[in-house]
Amino acid sequence: MATIESVRVVMAAEGLDDLAHVIDGDHANSTDCLVVTRRDDAWVTFSTDERAAVVDESVRTYPSESEALEDFLVLLRLKGLLRDLQRERDLERAERREIHPDAH
């Protein structure tokens, strides 16, 4: 059963805590962010865009905190994988520029 504390521990251990996220807090000004929070009688996960607006297509609703946190962690891991792939691509591009500085 996932708890907020257990998710934070996993995030730190896996190097995901530097990704934009909000766990059960105010996301009003959080841009390009993954959010898990309580709304009414349910827990929800969703993403925000570059204007901090909720991306409607990303909203998922769960009956329990644990289920929402488990989904949040899966989504955060995917976001981390994308970050790592982008870093790798950028590094490869930089290396190519060093080897062939006149190539476009």
Secondary structure, DSSP 8 states (H G I E B T S, - for coil): ---HHHHHHHHHHTT-TTS-EEESS--TT--S-EEEEEETTEEEEEEB-TTS-B-GGG-EEESSHHHHHHHHHHHHHHHHHHHHHHHHHHHHHHHHHHH-TT--
